[in-house]
């Protein structure tokens, strides 16, 4: 399969009009100008690598869109899978929380979803991987995460510390009000559980986290830290093997992480909206300071492409640099070397985008196979071409 008349976002340059050849699910050729034989006409649209999301926690909301309205895990996965494909996401790390908190996040919920995802993988459109988020105060959940690691069921882990009064929730009352409103829980109950979490903090908590970090590295997996707020916290988790800093809440923490050679990821919704909904570090400020390496969908898969497009269109960085934020950098940060860039030999995970009224995904391919087509290119399924006339 050839695709021609496309604007190609390559690792170091943009080809205004080029062609790309796919063979056996891989990129076999890239050239300026047209294809040597009949090809899919991209009509001047932009072709870039499929998006790689290292942190998407949408599945929990897909399962329970309102408190008490629970759907089957397999059904929720199928629907989220379609949404990811339509947003150009071809590799998605489902972020599942092993937490002792409120609402949707619990050890039993995470185990259930992981089992459903592993079973559903062969039937899904895009590449789904498991990102286990371990809340450091949840020492009862640590053996379960260790077991999953040793069984090869995980692809990435992150160490979270959502203890109220620091990190993302430095303002205790703001935490109580936000959590109460978001989950529909009584504020008094939220405040009580928050206080119990604070009192649970100890050196043993971090010893358990360090054991998890070591086990992950022994399995060849990347380790991420989460919501770091100080250089001291960054140094602590980096010493436990963390190579990724997810959503640092202050510029000082982001700078410390970058200084230690960690990859700094911020939320794509943050970049798209122009700031953090919680008043923390702006992704655009981190980019301006030179300490933003990648973006993650967090709770909104559509934000990855839209944020990347905004950054490039406003000339905050070049188009190849903006594309790398959501393709090559997340792939390499998680150890994936076979995808994330338009280069010969890479997987043909591709997304074709029309830049008009709004950037819109028109076609998504995973391993050279079309998994999303909105019909705008006029592609006709082979089965219709072969059907008898009159059908």
C-alpha positions, 0 to 999 in steps of 0.5 A: 500500500502506498499513500501519496500527496501527504504532508509528512512529519518526519523526525527532523523535517517536514516533507510538504508533499511526499509518499509512504509505502507500507509492506507487511505492517512496516514502513518500507519507503518514504520519498518526496513527490508521488508514489511509483504506482497507484496509491491512496491520495491523502489530498494534502493532509498531514501524515504523522506517526500514530499517537502513543499515550503513556497515561490514560485513566479514561477506562474507570470513567467508561466503566462507571460514567456516573456513581453507581452506574456500572457497565461490563468491563469488556464493553467499556474496553470496546467502546474506549478502544474505538474512541482511541482509534478515532483520536489517532491513538495507536498505543495506549497505556491504561492507567489503573490505580492500586489505591486505598482511596475513594470512588473508582480506584481500588485494588480489586477494580484494578485487578478486574480491569487488567484481567479484562484487558489482557483477555480482550487484547486480541480483539481490540483495534489499537495496542493496549498496555497496562500502566499500574499506578501504585499509591505508596500509602496502599501497602496492602496492594503492594504484593498484588502489584509485585505478583503482576510484575513477576507474571509479566502482566504489566508494561509500566508502573508509576509511584503515586503519593496523593497524601493530602497536604502535599504534591497535587493536593497541597491545599487540604480543603481544596482536596476535600471539596474537589474529591467530594464534588467529583465522587459525590461523597460526603465532605466529612467522610473525605476529610476523615479518610484524608487524615487517616492517609496522612497518619499512615505515612512512614519510612516503611511506605517508601521501602515498599515503593522502592521494592516495587521500583526495583522489581519493575527495573528487573523486568525491564520496565520503565518506572514513573513518578507522579505529581512530584512537587519538590526537587527532594521528592524527585530525587527520592523517586529517581533513586528508586529507579524512576526515569519518567516524571509524570505531571510535576506540579511545580516548575522546580520539580520539573527542572529537577527531574530534567536535570536528573535525566528523567523524561518529563510528561505533562497532561495534554488537556493542560497544554490544550486548555493553557493551564492546569485545572488545579492551579499547578504547573502549566504544561506550556510554561514547562515547554517554554522553560525547556523541561517538557518532553512529552504529553499524556492524554490523562483523562481526554484522548482527543487532547493529545492531537489537539494539544500537539497541533496547538503547540506547532501552529503557535510555533512554540516548537517546530512541527517535528518537535511537537509531533515527538511530544505525542509519538516518539518521546512516549514510545522511547520513554517506555522502551518501545523502539519499533514505533513513534516516527516516520522512518523506514523499518518502523511499524506502520502505525499512522494517523492522517489528519485534515487541518481545516475548521479543526484538526480532524483524524480522517484515517488511523492505521495500526501495523498497516491495517486500517482501524478507523476511517471516517469516510472522507477519503472515499475508501470502498471496502474490498468486499463491496468492490467484489459484490455482485451488481445490484446489491 
